[in-house]
Amino acid sequence: MDLDMQADDSTATPPAAIVWLTRINATLARFGMYAAVAGLLVLVAVVFYQVFGRYVMNSSPTWTENLAIVLVLYVTLIGAAVGVRDAGHISLESLMVLLPEKARRRLEILIYAAVGLFGVAMAYNGWILGSSVAHYLLPNLHISEAVRYVPLVLSGILIASFSVEHIIAILRGEEVVPSWN
């Protein structure tokens, strides 16, 4: 498809596969953000409990630090994936607006392709790393060490899917509507 083409009819119905991808991605992004916010609230509670135990009860719980680290991984990686979908990431738009429309669109496609490949690499390498440590247990939590790599895999898959959605939207001359609208 030529990058110069704009949608001839703004009321034209997109193909069913694109509608399906958009609905799935919007739903995944919305639930991902809900999960990240819930994880952040649990993280605050765990850290509060750790501080309370250490300074008030004079008996710091041993499991809170490991759980806090795992929660930070989930919150940041899932939140980063949602940031890709809803275009909440840092960008240099001031430089992009100086480019002609055709060059800007090509650069946006290149950027989302690179981000998507990075997501695929995250998912693949997270899977490899997680499976290599799956038989080890996290100290004080007594769960598999692989739990630390699950958010890396999930985030990578989501980033790749969200990047594909953005590339399709750019080719169609549209924008991805954030999942919060």
ChimeraX attribute file (.defattr): number of C-alpha atoms within 10 A of each C-alpha:
attribute: neighborCount
match mode: 1-to-1
recipient: residues
	/A:1	6
	/A:2	8
	/A:3	15
	/A:4	14
	/A:5	11
	/A:6	13
	/A:7	12
	/A:8	9
	/A:9	7
	/A:10	10
	/A:11	7
	/A:12	8
	/A:13	9
	/A:14	11
	/A:15	8
	/A:16	9
	/A:17	9
	/A:18	14
	/A:19	12
	/A:20	12
	/A:21	15
	/A:22	20
	/A:23	13
	/A:24	14
	/A:25	20
	/A:26	22
	/A:27	14
	/A:28	18
	/A:29	25
	/A:30	18
	/A:31	15
	/A:32	23
	/A:33	21
	/A:34	14
	/A:35	16
	/A:36	23
	/A:37	15
	/A:38	14
	/A:39	20
	/A:40	18
	/A:41	13
	/A:42	15
	/A:43	20
	/A:44	14
	/A:45	14
	/A:46	19
	/A:47	15
	/A:48	13
	/A:49	15
	/A:50	21
	/A:51	17
	/A:52	15
	/A:53	15
	/A:54	13
	/A:55	10
	/A:56	11
	/A:57	11
	/A:58	10
	/A:59	12
	/A:60	16
	/A:61	16
	/A:62	13
	/A:63	15
	/A:64	20
	/A:65	16
	/A:66	14
	/A:67	20
	/A:68	20
	/A:69	12
	/A:70	19
	/A:71	23
	/A:72	17
	/A:73	20
	/A:74	25
	/A:75	21
	/A:76	17
	/A:77	22
	/A:78	27
	/A:79	20
	/A:80	21
	/A:81	29
	/A:82	28
	/A:83	18
	/A:84	22
	/A:85	27
	/A:86	19
	/A:87	15
	/A:88	13
	/A:89	11
	/A:90	8
	/A:91	9
	/A:92	7
	/A:93	9
	/A:94	8
	/A:95	9
	/A:96	15
	/A:97	10
	/A:98	10
	/A:99	12
	/A:100	9
	/A:101	13
	/A:102	13
	/A:103	14
	/A:104	16
	/A:105	19
	/A:106	15
	/A:107	14
	/A:108	16
	/A:109	21
	/A:110	13
	/A:111	14
	/A:112	21
	/A:113	17
	/A:114	14
	/A:115	19
	/A:116	24
	/A:117	16
	/A:118	16
	/A:119	25
	/A:120	20
	/A:121	17
	/A:122	22
	/A:123	24
	/A:124	16
	/A:125	16
	/A:126	22
	/A:127	17
	/A:128	14
	/A:129	18
	/A:130	20
	/A:131	16
	/A:132	12
	/A:133	15
	/A:134	16
	/A:135	12
	/A:136	12
	/A:137	14
	/A:138	17
	/A:139	13
	/A:140	13
	/A:141	14
	/A:142	10
	/A:143	13
	/A:144	16
	/A:145	21
	/A:146	21
	/A:147	18
	/A:148	22
	/A:149	24
	/A:150	21
	/A:151	22
	/A:152	27
	/A:153	25
	/A:154	20
	/A:155	26
	/A:156	28
	/A:157	21
	/A:158	26
	/A:159	29
	/A:160	26
	/A:161	21
	/A:162	30
	/A:163	24
	/A:164	19
	/A:165	19
	/A:166	26
	/A:167	23
	/A:168	15
	/A:169	17
	/A:170	19
	/A:171	19
	/A:172	18
	/A:173	16
	/A:174	14
	/A:175	13
	/A:176	17
	/A:177	14
	/A:178	16
	/A:179	18
	/A:180	10
	/A:181	5
